[in-house]
Amino acid sequence: MSVTIAAYEAKTHFSELLERATNGETITVSRHGTPVAQLGPITGPQPDEAKDAVATIRQLRSPLTLGGLSINDLKNEGRK
């Protein structure tokens, strides 16, 4: 559900609008009838999901080695 609210009203009822956004509603804020911002629920990855993804990447790369070489050794080898 989406609703449009004037900037002054949004300022006056900000706490209520945050609660509505928490419940999944998207609120468009307008100034002089022109939409200028949206307030809504976060739909991207949550912090715990990001931590889990980093842990998975670290686990997957742990068996990978450079055979005792450093990054600089590999760069220098490539420049020959």
TORKOL-4160 file (C-alpha; in steps of 0.2 Angstrom, whole numbers, padded with zeros to 4 digits, m for minus):
80
<pt num="1" X="0000" Y="0000" Z="0000"/>
<pt num="2" X="0006" Y="0017" Z="m0004"/>
<pt num="3" X="0001" Y="0034" Z="0001"/>
<pt num="4" X="0006" Y="0052" Z="m0002"/>
<pt num="5" X="0008" Y="0065" Z="0012"/>
<pt num="6" X="0014" Y="0083" Z="0012"/>
<pt num="7" X="0031" Y="0087" Z="0019"/>
<pt num="8" X="0023" Y="0097" Z="0034"/>
<pt num="9" X="0012" Y="0083" Z="0039"/>
<pt num="10" X="0026" Y="0070" Z="0037"/>
<pt num="11" X="0036" Y="0081" Z="0049"/>
<pt num="12" X="0022" Y="0082" Z="0061"/>
<pt num="13" X="0018" Y="0063" Z="0061"/>
<pt num="14" X="0035" Y="0056" Z="0058"/>
<pt num="15" X="0035" Y="0043" Z="0072"/>
<pt num="16" X="0018" Y="0037" Z="0066"/>
<pt num="17" X="0025" Y="0036" Z="0048"/>
<pt num="18" X="0040" Y="0026" Z="0054"/>
<pt num="19" X="0028" Y="0013" Z="0062"/>
<pt num="20" X="0018" Y="0012" Z="0046"/>
<pt num="21" X="0034" Y="0009" Z="0036"/>
<pt num="22" X="0039" Y="m0004" Z="0048"/>
<pt num="23" X="0023" Y="m0013" Z="0045"/>
<pt num="24" X="0027" Y="m0013" Z="0026"/>
<pt num="25" X="0018" Y="0003" Z="0020"/>
<pt num="26" X="0027" Y="0015" Z="0008"/>
<pt num="27" X="0024" Y="0033" Z="0011"/>
<pt num="28" X="0028" Y="0046" Z="m0003"/>
<pt num="29" X="0032" Y="0063" Z="0004"/>
<pt num="30" X="0028" Y="0078" Z="m0007"/>
<pt num="31" X="0032" Y="0097" Z="m0007"/>
<pt num="32" X="0020" Y="0108" Z="m0015"/>
<pt num="33" X="0012" Y="0093" Z="m0024"/>
<pt num="34" X="0028" Y="0086" Z="m0031"/>
<pt num="35" X="0035" Y="0070" Z="m0024"/>
<pt num="36" X="0052" Y="0072" Z="m0016"/>
<pt num="37" X="0055" Y="0057" Z="m0005"/>
<pt num="38" X="0049" Y="0040" Z="0000"/>
<pt num="39" X="0049" Y="0031" Z="0017"/>
<pt num="40" X="0046" Y="0013" Z="0017"/>
<pt num="41" X="0052" Y="m0004" Z="0023"/>
<pt num="42" X="0070" Y="m0010" Z="0020"/>
<pt num="43" X="0069" Y="m0024" Z="0007"/>
<pt num="44" X="0088" Y="m0027" Z="0005"/>
<pt num="45" X="0099" Y="m0039" Z="0014"/>
<pt num="46" X="0099" Y="m0038" Z="0033"/>
<pt num="47" X="0115" Y="m0036" Z="0043"/>
<pt num="48" X="0114" Y="m0055" Z="0049"/>
<pt num="49" X="0113" Y="m0060" Z="0031"/>
<pt num="50" X="0128" Y="m0050" Z="0026"/>
<pt num="51" X="0138" Y="m0058" Z="0040"/>
<pt num="52" X="0133" Y="m0075" Z="0035"/>
<pt num="53" X="0138" Y="m0071" Z="0017"/>
<pt num="54" X="0155" Y="m0065" Z="0022"/>
<pt num="55" X="0157" Y="m0081" Z="0033"/>
<pt num="56" X="0153" Y="m0092" Z="0018"/>
<pt num="57" X="0165" Y="m0083" Z="0007"/>
<pt num="58" X="0179" Y="m0085" Z="0019"/>
<pt num="59" X="0175" Y="m0103" Z="0022"/>
<pt num="60" X="0175" Y="m0106" Z="0003"/>
<pt num="61" X="0192" Y="m0098" Z="0000"/>
<pt num="62" X="0201" Y="m0105" Z="0015"/>
<pt num="63" X="0208" Y="m0120" Z="0005"/>
<pt num="64" X="0214" Y="m0109" Z="m0009"/>
<pt num="65" X="0233" Y="m0105" Z="m0008"/>
<pt num="66" X="0246" Y="m0097" Z="m0018"/>
<pt num="67" X="0258" Y="m0111" Z="m0016"/>
<pt num="68" X="0270" Y="m0101" Z="m0005"/>
<pt num="69" X="0271" Y="m0086" Z="m0016"/>
<pt num="70" X="0266" Y="m0069" Z="m0012"/>
<pt num="71" X="0255" Y="m0057" Z="m0022"/>
<pt num="72" X="0270" Y="m0047" Z="m0026"/>
<pt num="73" X="0279" Y="m0063" Z="m0032"/>
<pt num="74" X="0265" Y="m0066" Z="m0044"/>
<pt num="75" X="0264" Y="m0048" Z="m0050"/>
<pt num="76" X="0283" Y="m0048" Z="m0054"/>
<pt num="77" X="0281" Y="m0065" Z="m0063"/>
<pt num="78" X="0268" Y="m0058" Z="m0074"/>
<pt num="79" X="0279" Y="m0043" Z="m0078"/>
<pt num="80" X="0292" Y="m0054" Z="m0086"/>
